[in-house]
């Protein structure tokens, strides 16, 4: 979510933003700023789990879309450049 929206956001920054937004139990005031109250780290997804989900949801899907387009192009090319499938 955060990684795809901001080109300057690293995957680790996106992970931290996701943790704060979706796993926060509330907020407390510290030194004039509100900071999220998070559950124990054992109850949060790890950075490795977050990376794995990101890769599965975005990278693999993009790769599969590219492969499908390549296959469609090759089939069209073999058929004389005419797309008979619609």
Chimera marker file (.cmm) of the C-alpha trace (Angstrom):
<marker_set name="trace">
<marker id="1" x="0.000" y="0.000" z="0.000" r="1" g="1" b="0" radius="0.5"/>
<marker id="2" x="2.564" y="2.609" z="1.126" r="1" g="1" b="0" radius="0.5"/>
<marker id="3" x="5.350" y="1.252" z="-1.058" r="1" g="1" b="0" radius="0.5"/>
<marker id="4" x="3.345" y="1.468" z="-4.270" r="1" g="1" b="0" radius="0.5"/>
<marker id="5" x="2.115" y="5.013" z="-3.571" r="1" g="1" b="0" radius="0.5"/>
<marker id="6" x="5.445" y="6.670" z="-2.796" r="1" g="1" b="0" radius="0.5"/>
<marker id="7" x="8.383" y="6.259" z="-5.182" r="1" g="1" b="0" radius="0.5"/>
<marker id="8" x="10.857" y="7.343" z="-2.462" r="1" g="1" b="0" radius="0.5"/>
<marker id="9" x="9.563" y="4.930" z="0.177" r="1" g="1" b="0" radius="0.5"/>
<marker id="10" x="11.732" y="1.893" z="0.885" r="1" g="1" b="0" radius="0.5"/>
<marker id="11" x="10.173" y="-1.466" z="1.626" r="1" g="1" b="0" radius="0.5"/>
<marker id="12" x="11.311" y="-1.160" z="5.259" r="1" g="1" b="0" radius="0.5"/>
<marker id="13" x="9.669" y="2.272" z="5.562" r="1" g="1" b="0" radius="0.5"/>
<marker id="14" x="6.472" y="0.855" z="4.051" r="1" g="1" b="0" radius="0.5"/>
<marker id="15" x="6.624" y="-1.993" z="6.578" r="1" g="1" b="0" radius="0.5"/>
<marker id="16" x="6.944" y="0.437" z="9.490" r="1" g="1" b="0" radius="0.5"/>
<marker id="17" x="4.094" y="2.611" z="8.196" r="1" g="1" b="0" radius="0.5"/>
<marker id="18" x="1.904" y="-0.476" z="7.736" r="1" g="1" b="0" radius="0.5"/>
<marker id="19" x="2.638" y="-1.663" z="11.280" r="1" g="1" b="0" radius="0.5"/>
<marker id="20" x="1.767" y="1.751" z="12.704" r="1" g="1" b="0" radius="0.5"/>
<marker id="21" x="-1.444" y="2.081" z="10.686" r="1" g="1" b="0" radius="0.5"/>
<marker id="22" x="-2.914" y="-1.424" z="10.902" r="1" g="1" b="0" radius="0.5"/>
<marker id="23" x="-1.527" y="-2.886" z="14.126" r="1" g="1" b="0" radius="0.5"/>
<marker id="24" x="-1.672" y="0.114" z="16.468" r="1" g="1" b="0" radius="0.5"/>
<marker id="25" x="-3.663" y="-0.430" z="19.650" r="1" g="1" b="0" radius="0.5"/>
<marker id="26" x="-4.040" y="3.305" z="20.132" r="1" g="1" b="0" radius="0.5"/>
<marker id="27" x="-1.830" y="6.334" z="20.645" r="1" g="1" b="0" radius="0.5"/>
<marker id="28" x="-0.107" y="7.935" z="23.591" r="1" g="1" b="0" radius="0.5"/>
<marker id="29" x="1.398" y="11.367" z="24.019" r="1" g="1" b="0" radius="0.5"/>
<marker id="30" x="5.191" y="11.373" z="24.344" r="1" g="1" b="0" radius="0.5"/>
<marker id="31" x="7.197" y="14.590" z="24.341" r="1" g="1" b="0" radius="0.5"/>
<marker id="32" x="4.361" y="16.468" z="22.671" r="1" g="1" b="0" radius="0.5"/>
<marker id="33" x="3.859" y="13.913" z="19.868" r="1" g="1" b="0" radius="0.5"/>
<marker id="34" x="1.345" y="11.109" z="19.545" r="1" g="1" b="0" radius="0.5"/>
<marker id="35" x="3.063" y="7.773" z="19.015" r="1" g="1" b="0" radius="0.5"/>
<marker id="36" x="1.347" y="4.456" z="18.284" r="1" g="1" b="0" radius="0.5"/>
<marker id="37" x="1.019" y="1.825" z="20.978" r="1" g="1" b="0" radius="0.5"/>
<marker id="38" x="2.009" y="-1.460" z="19.373" r="1" g="1" b="0" radius="0.5"/>
<marker id="39" x="1.484" y="-5.029" z="20.576" r="1" g="1" b="0" radius="0.5"/>
<marker id="40" x="4.537" y="-7.137" z="21.476" r="1" g="1" b="0" radius="0.5"/>
<marker id="41" x="6.797" y="-7.854" z="18.504" r="1" g="1" b="0" radius="0.5"/>
<marker id="42" x="5.883" y="-11.559" z="18.694" r="1" g="1" b="0" radius="0.5"/>
<marker id="43" x="2.344" y="-10.541" z="17.658" r="1" g="1" b="0" radius="0.5"/>
<marker id="44" x="3.461" y="-8.460" z="14.665" r="1" g="1" b="0" radius="0.5"/>
<marker id="45" x="4.452" y="-9.664" z="11.211" r="1" g="1" b="0" radius="0.5"/>
<marker id="46" x="8.202" y="-9.616" z="10.642" r="1" g="1" b="0" radius="0.5"/>
<marker id="47" x="9.896" y="-7.619" z="7.919" r="1" g="1" b="0" radius="0.5"/>
<marker id="48" x="10.651" y="-10.914" z="6.187" r="1" g="1" b="0" radius="0.5"/>
<marker id="49" x="6.944" y="-11.855" z="6.210" r="1" g="1" b="0" radius="0.5"/>
<marker id="50" x="6.037" y="-8.417" z="4.881" r="1" g="1" b="0" radius="0.5"/>
<marker id="51" x="8.610" y="-8.737" z="2.092" r="1" g="1" b="0" radius="0.5"/>
<marker id="52" x="7.307" y="-12.188" z="1.203" r="1" g="1" b="0" radius="0.5"/>
<marker id="53" x="3.726" y="-10.914" z="0.963" r="1" g="1" b="0" radius="0.5"/>
<marker id="54" x="4.816" y="-7.896" z="-1.098" r="1" g="1" b="0" radius="0.5"/>
<marker id="55" x="6.723" y="-10.118" z="-3.484" r="1" g="1" b="0" radius="0.5"/>
<marker id="56" x="3.792" y="-12.525" z="-3.819" r="1" g="1" b="0" radius="0.5"/>
<marker id="57" x="1.167" y="-9.818" z="-4.303" r="1" g="1" b="0" radius="0.5"/>
<marker id="58" x="3.012" y="-7.351" z="-6.539" r="1" g="1" b="0" radius="0.5"/>
<marker id="59" x="6.219" y="-8.676" z="-8.069" r="1" g="1" b="0" radius="0.5"/>
<marker id="60" x="4.924" y="-12.118" z="-9.016" r="1" g="1" b="0" radius="0.5"/>
<marker id="61" x="1.671" y="-10.686" z="-10.415" r="1" g="1" b="0" radius="0.5"/>
<marker id="62" x="3.552" y="-8.148" z="-12.539" r="1" g="1" b="0" radius="0.5"/>
<marker id="63" x="5.871" y="-10.880" z="-13.790" r="1" g="1" b="0" radius="0.5"/>
<marker id="64" x="2.908" y="-13.101" z="-14.684" r="1" g="1" b="0" radius="0.5"/>
<marker id="65" x="1.188" y="-10.242" z="-16.534" r="1" g="1" b="0" radius="0.5"/>
<marker id="66" x="4.359" y="-9.634" z="-18.539" r="1" g="1" b="0" radius="0.5"/>
<marker id="67" x="4.658" y="-13.342" z="-19.391" r="1" g="1" b="0" radius="0.5"/>
<marker id="68" x="1.024" y="-13.471" z="-20.545" r="1" g="1" b="0" radius="0.5"/>
<marker id="69" x="1.574" y="-10.446" z="-22.799" r="1" g="1" b="0" radius="0.5"/>
<marker id="70" x="4.716" y="-12.040" z="-24.238" r="1" g="1" b="0" radius="0.5"/>
<marker id="71" x="2.900" y="-15.293" z="-24.967" r="1" g="1" b="0" radius="0.5"/>
<marker id="72" x="-0.001" y="-13.419" z="-26.574" r="1" g="1" b="0" radius="0.5"/>
<marker id="73" x="2.456" y="-11.484" z="-28.748" r="1" g="1" b="0" radius="0.5"/>
<marker id="74" x="4.212" y="-14.677" z="-29.856" r="1" g="1" b="0" radius="0.5"/>
<marker id="75" x="0.914" y="-16.395" z="-30.673" r="1" g="1" b="0" radius="0.5"/>
<marker id="76" x="-0.223" y="-13.342" z="-32.644" r="1" g="1" b="0" radius="0.5"/>
<marker id="77" x="3.105" y="-13.214" z="-34.457" r="1" g="1" b="0" radius="0.5"/>
<marker id="78" x="2.861" y="-16.899" z="-35.418" r="1" g="1" b="0" radius="0.5"/>
<marker id="79" x="-0.629" y="-16.239" z="-36.777" r="1" g="1" b="0" radius="0.5"/>
<marker id="80" x="0.655" y="-13.548" z="-39.089" r="1" g="1" b="0" radius="0.5"/>
<marker id="81" x="0.151" y="-10.706" z="-36.647" r="1" g="1" b="0" radius="0.5"/>
<marker id="82" x="-3.625" y="-11.175" z="-36.557" r="1" g="1" b="0" radius="0.5"/>
<marker id="83" x="-5.254" y="-11.531" z="-33.187" r="1" g="1" b="0" radius="0.5"/>
<marker id="84" x="-7.981" y="-14.088" z="-33.884" r="1" g="1" b="0" radius="0.5"/>
<marker id="85" x="-8.912" y="-14.457" z="-30.211" r="1" g="1" b="0" radius="0.5"/>
<marker id="86" x="-10.606" y="-11.094" z="-29.874" r="1" g="1" b="0" radius="0.5"/>
<link id1="1" id2="2" r="1" g="1" b="0" radius="0.2"/>
<link id1="2" id2="3" r="1" g="1" b="0" radius="0.2"/>
<link id1="3" id2="4" r="1" g="1" b="0" radius="0.2"/>
<link id1="4" id2="5" r="1" g="1" b="0" radius="0.2"/>
<link id1="5" id2="6" r="1" g="1" b="0" radius="0.2"/>
<link id1="6" id2="7" r="1" g="1" b="0" radius="0.2"/>
<link id1="7" id2="8" r="1" g="1" b="0" radius="0.2"/>
<link id1="8" id2="9" r="1" g="1" b="0" radius="0.2"/>
<link id1="9" id2="10" r="1" g="1" b="0" radius="0.2"/>
<link id1="10" id2="11" r="1" g="1" b="0" radius="0.2"/>
<link id1="11" id2="12" r="1" g="1" b="0" radius="0.2"/>
<link id1="12" id2="13" r="1" g="1" b="0" radius="0.2"/>
<link id1="13" id2="14" r="1" g="1" b="0" radius="0.2"/>
<link id1="14" id2="15" r="1" g="1" b="0" radius="0.2"/>
<link id1="15" id2="16" r="1" g="1" b="0" radius="0.2"/>
<link id1="16" id2="17" r="1" g="1" b="0" radius="0.2"/>
<link id1="17" id2="18" r="1" g="1" b="0" radius="0.2"/>
<link id1="18" id2="19" r="1" g="1" b="0" radius="0.2"/>
<link id1="19" id2="20" r="1" g="1" b="0" radius="0.2"/>
<link id1="20" id2="21" r="1" g="1" b="0" radius="0.2"/>
<link id1="21" id2="22" r="1" g="1" b="0" radius="0.2"/>
<link id1="22" id2="23" r="1" g="1" b="0" radius="0.2"/>
<link id1="23" id2="24" r="1" g="1" b="0" radius="0.2"/>
<link id1="24" id2="25" r="1" g="1" b="0" radius="0.2"/>
<link id1="25" id2="26" r="1" g="1" b="0" radius="0.2"/>
<link id1="26" id2="27" r="1" g="1" b="0" radius="0.2"/>
<link id1="27" id2="28" r="1" g="1" b="0" radius="0.2"/>
<link id1="28" id2="29" r="1" g="1" b="0" radius="0.2"/>
<link id1="29" id2="30" r="1" g="1" b="0" radius="0.2"/>
<link id1="30" id2="31" r="1" g="1" b="0" radius="0.2"/>
<link id1="31" id2="32" r="1" g="1" b="0" radius="0.2"/>
<link id1="32" id2="33" r="1" g="1" b="0" radius="0.2"/>
<link id1="33" id2="34" r="1" g="1" b="0" radius="0.2"/>
<link id1="34" id2="35" r="1" g="1" b="0" radius="0.2"/>
<link id1="35" id2="36" r="1" g="1" b="0" radius="0.2"/>
<link id1="36" id2="37" r="1" g="1" b="0" radius="0.2"/>
<link id1="37" id2="38" r="1" g="1" b="0" radius="0.2"/>
<link id1="38" id2="39" r="1" g="1" b="0" radius="0.2"/>
<link id1="39" id2="40" r="1" g="1" b="0" radius="0.2"/>
<link id1="40" id2="41" r="1" g="1" b="0" radius="0.2"/>
<link id1="41" id2="42" r="1" g="1" b="0" radius="0.2"/>
<link id1="42" id2="43" r="1" g="1" b="0" radius="0.2"/>
<link id1="43" id2="44" r="1" g="1" b="0" radius="0.2"/>
<link id1="44" id2="45" r="1" g="1" b="0" radius="0.2"/>
<link id1="45" id2="46" r="1" g="1" b="0" radius="0.2"/>
<link id1="46" id2="47" r="1" g="1" b="0" radius="0.2"/>
<link id1="47" id2="48" r="1" g="1" b="0" radius="0.2"/>
<link id1="48" id2="49" r="1" g="1" b="0" radius="0.2"/>
<link id1="49" id2="50" r="1" g="1" b="0" radius="0.2"/>
<link id1="50" id2="51" r="1" g="1" b="0" radius="0.2"/>
<link id1="51" id2="52" r="1" g="1" b="0" radius="0.2"/>
<link id1="52" id2="53" r="1" g="1" b="0" radius="0.2"/>
<link id1="53" id2="54" r="1" g="1" b="0" radius="0.2"/>
<link id1="54" id2="55" r="1" g="1" b="0" radius="0.2"/>
<link id1="55" id2="56" r="1" g="1" b="0" radius="0.2"/>
<link id1="56" id2="57" r="1" g="1" b="0" radius="0.2"/>
<link id1="57" id2="58" r="1" g="1" b="0" radius="0.2"/>
<link id1="58" id2="59" r="1" g="1" b="0" radius="0.2"/>
<link id1="59" id2="60" r="1" g="1" b="0" radius="0.2"/>
<link id1="60" id2="61" r="1" g="1" b="0" radius="0.2"/>
<link id1="61" id2="62" r="1" g="1" b="0" radius="0.2"/>
<link id1="62" id2="63" r="1" g="1" b="0" radius="0.2"/>
<link id1="63" id2="64" r="1" g="1" b="0" radius="0.2"/>
<link id1="64" id2="65" r="1" g="1" b="0" radius="0.2"/>
<link id1="65" id2="66" r="1" g="1" b="0" radius="0.2"/>
<link id1="66" id2="67" r="1" g="1" b="0" radius="0.2"/>
<link id1="67" id2="68" r="1" g="1" b="0" radius="0.2"/>
<link id1="68" id2="69" r="1" g="1" b="0" radius="0.2"/>
<link id1="69" id2="70" r="1" g="1" b="0" radius="0.2"/>
<link id1="70" id2="71" r="1" g="1" b="0" radius="0.2"/>
<link id1="71" id2="72" r="1" g="1" b="0" radius="0.2"/>
<link id1="72" id2="73" r="1" g="1" b="0" radius="0.2"/>
<link id1="73" id2="74" r="1" g="1" b="0" radius="0.2"/>
<link id1="74" id2="75" r="1" g="1" b="0" radius="0.2"/>
<link id1="75" id2="76" r="1" g="1" b="0" radius="0.2"/>
<link id1="76" id2="77" r="1" g="1" b="0" radius="0.2"/>
<link id1="77" id2="78" r="1" g="1" b="0" radius="0.2"/>
<link id1="78" id2="79" r="1" g="1" b="0" radius="0.2"/>
<link id1="79" id2="80" r="1" g="1" b="0" radius="0.2"/>
<link id1="80" id2="81" r="1" g="1" b="0" radius="0.2"/>
<link id1="81" id2="82" r="1" g="1" b="0" radius="0.2"/>
<link id1="82" id2="83" r="1" g="1" b="0" radius="0.2"/>
<link id1="83" id2="84" r="1" g="1" b="0" radius="0.2"/>
<link id1="84" id2="85" r="1" g="1" b="0" radius="0.2"/>
<link id1="85" id2="86" r="1" g="1" b="0" radius="0.2"/>
</marker_set>
